[in-house]
Each structure stands twice: as structure tokens, then as C-alpha cells.
Amino acid sequence: MAAFYSRWGAGKSGILPRRDMPARTGHVEAMTTLILTNGDGAADLMHGAGMVGTIVPWRDALHEGPLCEGPLKACSASRIDWLASRFHIDRQMVHDEFAHRDQLMDDLSRFDQIELWFEHDLYDQLQLLQILDHLARLARTDGVVLVQADDFLGRQSPQTIVRFRRAARPLTAGDLDTGRDVWSALTSTTPAPLRNRLADQPDSPLPFLRPAMERFLRELPQTGSGLSLTEMRVLQSLSAEAVSGPELFRRVIAREEAAFMGDWSFFLVLEDLAGVPEPLISGIPDPIESGGGFEQLPDAQLKLTATGRAVMDGAADHVSLNGIDRWWAGTHLIGKRVWRYDEAQDRLALPAVAEA
């Protein structure tokens, strides 16, 4: 089983249970407090800090793969096969993890208090939105508190992580409305509802939501290059010299105001840029299809190809050359005529005119 923690000392952690750290949720029957947080690193620190309750990491990188409207179980079902295939992991393991989590979330009445501990970055804000949508379906605000961290929980210590509790506040009906509405926009079959909502309702009771969603829009293919912002930064980081996988990851992550991507997701971005008819980078170890090159990536020297340089310089377009088959929330970007984001104009480009 693949281990989805950060192997190279940066980035996000926690999609499914780690090989070296099984899920620890305590005895549900004995607890009246449920603590939901972003991953195993934060959960470990909370246990170390002596926090009392059932502590559940929300093990899913929702910036990857399809998101769908509807109950939590429906979204989980739509993601199981995709996650197993994308991350080269056992389908049954994904199914069992989601089933355990979703069963717990279906019976929240057993908990007198629920604490939501989430950070400022895209990874966490998507998780928070999914949970808020679920709570909105249950109409549950009683006893629910929100702990919004402006720093990475996994970088804390057991002594410092508790400081974020000072900013805890009760969850409101307005929070649920916001979470439900933005999640609905995300799960639409086009990115237009999210872009329109950001334009029409600039204010939000959730302080980190807007910058996270704006960052997510920049993961759409850009007009002119066909690259997401992450992909463009990969090419730019390779423009002067060959770079190892871990060093490339550190360089790209360092440019984020709020880093949201783990190194396993990043490796798959590199595979996507290399495993196409007109590769943009070279040096990825084989076999790409099985994910078997990951362990060799630290020793590999990744380079920009001539095509990659042309795309980076605006002389060629990645999607026009290679096509695309990728999910952006509820939008399936497939083929060569897909939704794009025009960063200069801060607007979406329709598929019908994206290649004009």
C-alpha cells in the first residue's frame, strides 16, 4: 500500500491510513466529543497534547479527482475507484476507510460537541466545505465549534497546537449556508458557478475560503499554455537546470502562499507532464503506469524538454498538443476543448473558444 505522508519534508500529508500509523479514533461509545481534522500528523499531535475525544483525520485530497453533489456517502462512492487507480492503492482499503468515516458521520447525534480543526490552505478548505455541506444536510450547529488555523497544524508541537483553540468559535447557520452553497458550486459540471459566486459574494464568514478557491481556479488549464499553475511552476523551476524530484518539489511548494499539495500528488503531476505524446519533462523513472518510479525519483534528474520550453514560453499549448483527462472538482476536463482560466483577465474561457 502506498503511504501518503510527506516523504520529502514538505507539503500536505494524509489521504489514507499510513503503513506505520493506523487510524486512532478511540472508543466512540465512551466519548462525547468528536474532533475532525485534516490528517494523521495533526491527529498525532492532538493525541500528544492530551485532547480528549474521538479524533478523526479526514483522509482525502479533494483537490484531486471527481467531486459530486449529494450525501457524503455518494461522494465517497464516486471517488473510490478513481483514488485507487490514481494513487495505485487497493480499492478495498479505500472503500473500508470511507465506510468507517461515513458511518461515523451519519450518527453525529452521539456526540455532544464537535470540533472542526482545519487550516488555511486549499487542501483543508475543501475538506471543511465537504463537512459543512454534510452538517447542513443534518441541520447541525448545536455544539459544533470551528477552529481555523492560519498556520500548518502538522508543523506544531503538542504544546503549541492547543493555542489555536483560543480562536475557536461556534459554528453558525451562516457557515452552513456558505459551505453548502460553495460545495454545490464546486460539484457543478462546470467551474462557472464557483467563479460566479466569488464575483457575486466577495465576503464570507470563513476567512480563508476565498483565497483557497481562487487558488483552485488557477489549477484549471490556463489560456495560452494549457498548464495549471502548479504545472507552470514545475516547468519554470526546470528552466535553468536539471533538478531532482525532492528539490523540485521543495522549489514549487515554496512558491505557494499556502501549500496544499503532498509529494505523492506532486509526483503524479510530474508523471502527467512526462507520460504524454509530446512530453514536457524527461527523467521520470519507469514504470509510470504503476507508480513504481516513485522510490527512484529522489535520484532522478528531471529536465525540461524542447516541447516543455515551448509551452512555458507561450509558443505551444499543452492541452492542444496532448489533450487532457483530469477532474477539477465536478468538472471533467477531457479532450482538447476544455474549460480554461484566463489569469490576466480573471475570467473563465469557454470550451468552444478555448483554442481560438
C-alpha positions in Angstrom: 0.0 0.0 0.0 1.2 3.5 -0.8 2.0 5.7 2.1 0.5 9.2 1.7 2.6 11.1 4.1 5.2 13.7 3.1 8.4 11.8 2.3 10.4 14.8 1.3 9.9 17.0 4.3 7.3 19.5 2.9 3.7 19.6 1.7 0.5 18.1 3.0 0.0 14.7 4.5 -2.7 12.1 4.9 -5.0 10.6 2.3 -5.5 7.1 3.7 -4.0 5.3 6.7 -0.3 5.2 6.7 1.6 1.9 6.9 3.3 2.9 10.1 0.3 4.6 11.8 -3.1 3.0 11.8 -6.1 5.2 12.4 -6.7 6.0 16.0 -10.2 7.1 16.8 -10.6 5.8 20.4 -13.8 4.2 21.7 -16.7 6.1 20.2 -19.2 4.8 22.8 -17.2 6.4 25.6 -16.7 9.8 24.0 -18.9 12.8 23.7 -16.5 14.9 21.7 -15.6 14.4 18.1 -12.6 16.2 16.6 -12.3 16.3 12.9 -9.0 17.5 11.4 -7.0 17.3 8.1 -4.7 14.3 8.5 -2.7 11.9 10.7 0.0 14.4 11.5 -2.4 16.8 13.2 -4.3 13.9 14.9 -1.0 12.6 16.3 -0.2 16.0 17.8 -3.7 16.2 19.3 -3.3 12.9 21.0 0.1 14.0 22.2 -1.4 17.2 23.6 -3.9 15.1 25.6 -7.0 16.2 23.8 -9.9 14.1 24.9 -12.4 12.8 22.3 -12.6 10.8 19.1 -10.1 12.3 16.8 -10.7 11.6 13.1 -8.4 12.6 10.3 -10.3 13.5 7.1 -8.1 11.4 4.8 -8.9 12.6 1.3 -7.1 15.1 -1.0 -10.2 16.6 -2.5 -8.3 18.8 -5.0 -7.7 15.5 -6.8 -10.4 13.7 -8.7 -14.2 14.0 -9.0 -16.4 15.7 -6.5 -20.2 15.2 -6.7 -23.3 16.8 -5.3 -25.4 14.8 -2.8 -24.8 13.0 0.5 -21.4 12.2 1.8 -21.7 8.5 1.0 -22.5 9.3 -2.6 -19.4 11.5 -3.0 -17.2 8.8 -1.3 -18.6 6.2 -3.7 -17.8 8.4 -6.7 -14.2 8.7 -5.5 -13.2 5.1 -4.5 -12.3 3.7 -7.9 -10.7 7.0 -9.0 -8.4 7.2 -5.9 -7.5 3.6 -6.1 -6.4 4.0 -9.7 -4.8 7.3 -9.5 -2.7 6.5 -6.4 -2.1 2.8 -7.2 -3.6 1.6 -4.0 -6.0 -1.2 -3.0 -9.6 -0.4 -3.8 -10.9 -2.3 -0.8 -8.7 -0.3 1.5 -10.2 3.0 0.2 -13.7 1.6 0.5 -13.2 0.5 4.1 -11.7 3.8 5.1 -14.5 5.8 3.7 -17.1 3.4 5.0 -15.8 3.7 8.6 -15.6 7.5 8.4 -19.0 8.0 6.7 -20.8 5.7 9.2 -19.4 7.8 12.0 -20.6 11.0 10.3 -24.1 9.5 9.8 -24.5 9.2 13.6 -23.3 12.5 14.9 -26.1 12.6 17.5 -23.9 10.5 19.8 -21.5 13.5 20.2 -22.4 16.4 22.4 -19.6 18.5 20.9 -17.9 18.5 17.5 -14.7 20.4 16.9 -13.6 21.2 13.3 -9.8 21.8 13.1 -8.8 23.0 9.7 -6.0 25.1 8.2 -6.0 28.0 5.7 -4.9 26.2 2.6 -6.9 24.6 -0.3 -6.4 21.0 0.9 -8.1 21.9 4.3 -10.7 24.3 3.0 -12.1 21.7 0.6 -12.3 19.2 3.5 -14.0 21.8 5.6 -16.5 22.6 2.8 -17.4 18.9 2.5 -18.0 18.6 6.2 -20.1 21.8 6.3 -22.2 20.5 3.5 -22.8 17.3 5.4 -23.7 19.3 8.6 -26.0 21.4 6.6 -27.9 18.3 5.5 -28.2 17.4 9.1 -29.0 21.0 10.2 -26.4 20.5 12.9 -24.8 23.6 14.5 -25.6 22.8 18.2 -22.3 22.0 20.0 -20.2 22.5 16.9 -17.2 24.8 17.1 -14.8 25.8 14.3 -11.1 26.1 14.8 -9.5 27.9 11.8 -5.7 27.8 11.8 -3.6 30.3 9.9 -0.6 28.0 10.1 0.0 24.4 9.4 -1.2 22.1 12.2 1.3 19.4 11.3 4.2 21.8 12.0 3.2 22.4 15.5 4.1 20.5 18.7 1.8 19.0 21.2 2.4 22.1 23.3 1.7 24.7 20.6 -1.2 23.1 18.7 -3.6 23.8 21.5 -3.1 27.6 21.0 -5.5 27.5 18.1 -8.3 26.7 20.4 -8.2 30.3 21.6 -9.7 31.3 18.2 -12.5 28.7 18.3 -16.0 30.0 17.7 -19.4 28.4 17.5 -20.5 27.2 14.0 -23.4 29.3 12.7 -26.2 28.7 10.3 -24.5 31.2 8.0 -21.4 29.0 8.0 -23.6 26.0 6.9 -25.2 28.1 4.2 -21.8 29.1 2.9 -20.4 25.6 3.0 -23.5 24.2 1.2 -23.5 26.8 -1.5 -19.8 26.7 -2.3 -19.7 22.9 -2.2 -22.7 22.9 -4.6 -20.8 25.3 -6.9 -17.7 23.1 -6.8 -19.6 19.9 -7.7 -21.3 21.5 -10.7 -20.2 20.1 -14.1 -18.6 23.4 -15.0 -16.4 25.8 -13.0 -18.7 28.7 -13.8 -20.9 28.5 -10.7 -17.8 28.8 -8.4 -16.3 31.7 -10.4 -19.7 33.5 -10.4 -20.2 33.0 -6.7 -16.8 34.5 -5.9 -17.7 37.5 -8.1 -21.2 38.0 -6.7 -20.4 37.3 -3.0 -16.9 38.5 -2.1 -17.5 38.3 1.6 -17.5 35.1 3.6 -17.7 34.2 7.3 -14.9 31.8 6.6 -11.7 33.9 6.3 -9.6 31.5 4.2 -12.2 30.3 1.8 -12.0 32.9 -0.9 -8.1 32.7 -1.4 -8.3 29.0 -1.4 -11.0 28.9 -4.0 -9.1 31.5 -6.1 -6.1 29.3 -5.9 -8.1 26.3 -7.0 -9.3 28.1 -10.1 -5.7 28.5 -11.1 -5.3 24.8 -11.2 -7.5 24.8 -14.3 -5.6 24.8 -17.6 -4.5 28.4 -18.3 -5.3 30.1 -21.6 -2.2 30.3 -23.8 -0.3 27.4 -22.2 -2.8 24.7 -21.2 -1.0 24.4 -17.9 -2.2 24.6 -14.4 -0.3 27.0 -12.1 1.4 24.0 -10.5 2.5 22.6 -13.9 3.7 26.0 -15.0 5.8 26.3 -11.8 7.3 22.9 -12.5 8.5 24.0 -15.9 9.8 27.3 -14.6 11.7 25.5 -11.9 13.4 23.3 -14.5 14.1 26.1 -17.0 17.8 26.7 -15.9 19.0 23.2 -14.9 18.1 19.6 -14.2 16.7 19.1 -10.7 16.0 16.1 -8.5 12.4 15.2 -7.6 12.6 16.2 -3.9 14.4 19.5 -4.8 11.8 20.3 -7.5 9.0 19.6 -5.0 10.6 22.0 -2.5 11.0 24.7 -5.1 7.5 24.5 -6.3 5.9 24.3 -2.8 8.0 27.2 -1.6 6.2 29.5 -4.1 2.8 28.7 -2.6 1.3 31.2 -0.1 -0.5 28.3 1.5 1.0 25.0 0.4 -1.7 22.4 -0.2 -0.2 19.6 -2.3 1.6 16.5 -0.9 4.6 15.0 -2.6 2.7 11.9 -3.9 0.2 14.2 -5.6 3.1 16.2 -6.9 4.8 13.1 -8.3 1.7 12.3 -10.3 1.7 15.8 -11.7 5.2 15.1 -13.0 4.0 11.8 -14.4 1.2 13.6 -16.2 3.8 16.0 -17.8 6.1 13.2 -18.9 3.7 10.4 -19.9 2.0 12.2 -22.8 2.6 12.0 -26.6 4.6 15.2 -26.5 6.4 15.1 -23.1 7.1 18.4 -21.4 9.7 17.0 -19.0 12.1 14.0 -19.0 13.9 11.9 -16.5 10.8 10.3 -14.7 11.7 6.7 -13.7 9.8 3.8 -15.2 7.2 2.4 -14.9 5.0 5.4 -14.9 1.8 3.4 -15.2 2.2 1.5 -11.9 3.7 4.3 -9.9 6.8 2.2 -9.4 9.1 5.0 -10.2 8.4 7.0 -7.0 11.1 5.4 -4.9 13.7 6.1 -7.6 12.6 9.7 -8.0 15.0 11.2 -5.4 17.9 10.0 -7.6 16.4 11.1 -10.9 17.5 14.3 -12.7 14.4 15.9 -14.2 14.8 18.1 -17.3 12.7 20.4 -19.4 12.1 19.1 -23.0 12.1 21.3 -26.0 8.3 21.0 -26.1 8.2 21.9 -22.4 10.2 25.0 -23.1 8.0 26.0 -26.0 4.9 25.6 -23.8 6.5 27.6 -21.0 7.4 30.4 -23.4 3.9 30.5 -24.9 4.9 29.1 -28.3 2.9 25.9 -27.8 -0.1 24.7 -25.8 0.0 21.6 -23.7 -3.7 20.7 -24.0 -3.8 21.4 -27.7 -0.8 19.1 -28.2 -1.6 16.3 -25.7 -5.2 16.6 -24.7 -6.2 16.2 -21.1 -8.2 13.8 -19.0 -8.5 15.2 -15.5 -11.1 16.1 -12.9 -11.3 19.6 -11.5 -13.9 19.2 -8.7 -17.2 18.3 -10.6 -15.8 19.3 -14.0 -14.3 16.6 -16.2 -11.6 18.1 -18.3 -11.3 15.7 -21.2 -10.0 16.1 -24.8 -8.7 19.3 -26.2 -11.7 21.7 -25.9 -12.0 22.2 -22.2 -12.7 24.9 -19.7 -9.7 27.2 -19.0 -8.9 30.1 -16.7 -7.6 33.4 -18.1 -5.5 34.7 -15.2 -4.7 38.0 -16.8 -8.4 38.8 -17.2 -9.5 36.8 -14.1 -12.2 35.0 -16.1 -13.1 31.6 -17.4 -12.7 30.7 -21.1 -15.5 28.6 -22.5 -14.5 25.3 -24.2 -15.9 26.4 -27.5 -13.4 29.3 -27.7 -10.5 28.0 -25.6 -8.4 27.1 -28.7 -9.4 30.1 -30.8 
